[in-house]
Amino acid sequence: MAVKSNLTTMVVCLTIVSLVCSALLGGMYALTAEPIAKANADILKASIGAVLPEGGELSEAKPVEVGGQASEYYVSTKDGAPVAYAVKSTTVGFGGPLVLMVGITADGVVYNTSVLSHNETPGLGAKCNTDEKFMNQFKGFDPSSKTLTVKKDGGDVDAITASTITSRAYALAIDNAVKAFKSIKGE
């Protein structure tokens, strides 16, 4: 009889501990969900501002398919005419999803890019967010006269040293954004 009592006590204790831990975890989620959402919205807003020319009026998010995935884009207008587009593009890098915001002028030239999130290896692929030389090569990049692939693959993009996979993913994200831009414009 003592064995049954011990087993019942252990099951009850484990159930109580599990319920308390679940309640604490749920409470922490409820407390942090809003600040996390606000921080993500701030990052998105800053990223859009970084990839578009100043002075335009920004539209609300509009849905678009980018690289076979549902995404969004924003239009910057001046005097009622589109000046530039900010297209959110996601590809798979070495460490997981690589999410970029790509600014494209109305004539199809890449204005600027910004990394929204990545899981790349620190010191290697993570340089896609910090290596000025790598990031600056995309400013003013004209996909109609250059190829958005790394030089190792016959393109015009200088890869980050020891991070070819990340560099390919970055270039692919931009290429997908350019294709989405063309479909938005009806080209």
ZAMARGU-4260 file (C-alpha; in steps of 0.2 Angstrom, whole numbers, plus 5000, padded with zeros to 4 digits):
<rodrens>
0) 5000/5000/5000 | 5015/5012/5004 | 5021/5010/4986 | 5004/5016/4979 | 5004/5031/4990
5) 5022/5036/4985 | 5017/5035/4967 | 5002/5045/4969 | 5012/5058/4979 | 5025/5059/4965
10) 5012/5061/4952 | 5003/5075/4961 | 5019/5084/4965 | 5025/5083/4947 | 5008/5089/4941
15) 5008/5104/4953 | 5026/5109/4948 | 5022/5107/4929 | 5006/5118/4931 | 5016/5131/4941
20) 5030/5132/4928 | 5017/5133/4914 | 5008/5147/4923 | 5025/5156/4925 | 5030/5154/4907
25) 5013/5160/4901 | 5014/5175/4912 | 5031/5180/4906 | 5025/5178/4888 | 5011/5189/4891
30) 5022/5202/4899 | 5035/5202/4886 | 5024/5199/4870 | 5020/5218/4868 | 5037/5225/4871
35) 5044/5212/4859 | 5032/5216/4845 | 5035/5235/4848 | 5054/5232/4846 | 5051/5222/4830
40) 5040/5236/4823 | 5054/5249/4827 | 5067/5238/4819 | 5056/5236/4803 | 5053/5255/4803
45) 5071/5259/4805 | 5075/5247/4791 | 5063/5254/4779 | 5070/5272/4783 | 5087/5265/4779
50) 5084/5258/4762 | 5073/5272/4755 | 5078/5289/4749 | 5072/5303/4761 | 5057/5314/4758
55) 5044/5302/4752 | 5027/5298/4759 | 5027/5279/4764 | 5012/5268/4761 | 5005/5254/4772
60) 5012/5237/4770 | 5006/5228/4754 | 5007/5209/4751 | 5018/5202/4738 | 5026/5185/4734
65) 5045/5185/4735 | 5055/5170/4730 | 5039/5159/4732 | 5035/5166/4749 | 5022/5178/4755
70) 5030/5194/4760 | 5027/5213/4760 | 5032/5229/4752 | 5030/5248/4755 | 5030/5261/4742
75) 5038/5278/4745 | 5029/5292/4734 | 5032/5310/4731 | 5019/5321/4723 | 5009/5306/4720
80) 5022/5297/4710 | 5032/5281/4716 | 5050/5286/4720 | 5055/5269/4728 | 5050/5253/4735
85) 5055/5243/4751 | 5053/5225/4748 | 5055/5212/4763 | 5064/5197/4756 | 5069/5180/4765
90) 5081/5167/4760 | 5090/5153/4769 | 5108/5157/4774 | 5121/5146/4782 | 5113/5147/4799
95) 5095/5148/4795 | 5083/5162/4788 | 5091/5178/4782 | 5078/5192/4781 | 5082/5208/4772
100) 5074/5224/4768 | 5079/5230/4750 | 5076/5247/4744 | 5073/5249/4725 | 5071/5265/4716
105) 5057/5267/4703 | 5069/5264/4689 | 5074/5247/4696 | 5091/5251/4704 | 5095/5244/4722
110) 5095/5260/4733 | 5101/5251/4749 | 5099/5235/4759 | 5096/5232/4778 | 5097/5215/4787
115) 5081/5213/4798 | 5087/5196/4806 | 5099/5182/4803 | 5107/5167/4812 | 5123/5167/4803
120) 5140/5162/4812 | 5147/5176/4822 | 5163/5183/4814 | 5160/5175/4798 | 5142/5175/4790
125) 5136/5188/4803 | 5148/5200/4794 | 5133/5202/4781 | 5126/5215/4794 | 5143/5224/4799
130) 5155/5223/4784 | 5153/5240/4776 | 5162/5235/4760 | 5151/5220/4757 | 5135/5230/4761
135) 5140/5246/4751 | 5143/5236/4735 | 5124/5234/4733 | 5121/5253/4735 | 5117/5259/4717
140) 5118/5241/4710 | 5109/5240/4694 | 5102/5223/4691 | 5099/5227/4672 | 5118/5228/4669
145) 5125/5217/4683 | 5122/5200/4689 | 5116/5197/4707 | 5127/5182/4711 | 5144/5180/4719
150) 5160/5182/4708 | 5164/5164/4712 | 5148/5159/4702 | 5151/5171/4688 | 5142/5186/4695
155) 5147/5203/4701 | 5145/5202/4720 | 5161/5201/4730 | 5158/5188/4744 | 5162/5189/4762
160) 5178/5180/4765 | 5174/5162/4771 | 5156/5165/4770 | 5151/5161/4752 | 5135/5153/4757
165) 5129/5169/4767 | 5135/5180/4752 | 5125/5169/4740 | 5109/5170/4751 | 5111/5189/4753
170) 5113/5191/4734 | 5098/5179/4731 | 5087/5189/4743 | 5091/5205/4734 | 5088/5196/4717
175) 5071/5190/4723 | 5066/5207/4729 | 5071/5214/4712 | 5060/5201/4704 | 5045/5205/4716
180) 5048/5224/4712 | 5046/5219/4693 | 5030/5210/4696 | 5023/5224/4706 | 5027/5236/4692
185) 5020/5224/4680 | 5036/5221/4670
</rodrens>
